[in-house]
Amino acid sequence: MVEMKVNASELKGEEEGLIGKLSDFLKEKTGGEVSTAAEVITVTGEGEALSKKYVRLTVKKFLHKHDLTWLFRVIGGGENQLKIKGRRLEEE
């Protein structure tokens, strides 16, 4: 059984219910059990659908779907962890 955690704490200020939408999207795409504790989404299951690479790609697709790729990126946060981090925007 594999457990992946996605820290989505920086998403909370963007749109109401965005973390809930992300957890629903991950559940639909990975087919695993998804639980949300505050700003951390935990995906539990087996198979290639829960590899770190696939979960990262799925989170990137979610950000693209909600037009947030210019604001956020997905980085590794340790073993079996991912973090959604805000991009540094250059000011003119």
Secondary structure, 3 states (H helix, E strand, C coil): CEEEEEECHHHCCCCCCHHHHHHHHHHHHHCCEEEEECCEEEEEECCHHHCHHHHHHHHHHHHHHCCCCCCEEEEECCCCEEEEEECCCCCC
